[in-house]
């Protein structure tokens, strides 16, 4: 089943100027949440 556009997030690659990719919003937000939890542990 095809996903709708509102289920995608535009992701920018910091290593390649002006390059963007549309990624699955649910997976992206799960990855972002996990990453921020790990980073928060290093600030103590």
C-alpha positions in Angstrom: 0.0 0.0 0.0 1.4 3.4 -0.9 2.1 6.0 1.8 0.6 9.5 1.6 2.8 12.5 1.5 1.9 13.6 5.0 3.6 10.4 6.3 7.0 11.6 4.9 9.5 14.1 6.3 12.1 16.0 4.2 15.5 15.1 5.5 18.5 17.2 4.6 22.0 15.7 4.2 24.5 18.0 5.9 27.4 16.4 3.9 25.8 17.2 0.5 24.6 20.8 0.1 21.0 21.2 -1.2 20.4 17.4 -1.1 17.1 16.4 0.5 15.4 13.0 0.8 11.8 12.2 1.8 11.8 9.6 4.6 9.1 7.7 6.5 7.9 10.1 9.3 7.2 7.4 11.9 10.6 5.8 11.5 12.4 9.2 11.4 10.7 10.4 14.6 11.5 7.1 16.4 15.1 7.4 15.4 15.2 11.1 16.5 13.7 10.3 19.8 16.2 7.5 20.5 19.1 9.7 19.4 18.1 12.6 21.7 17.7 10.2 24.7 21.3 9.0 24.1 22.7 12.5 23.7 20.9 13.7 26.8 22.8 11.0 28.8 26.2 12.6 27.8 25.3 16.1 29.0 25.4 15.1 32.7 
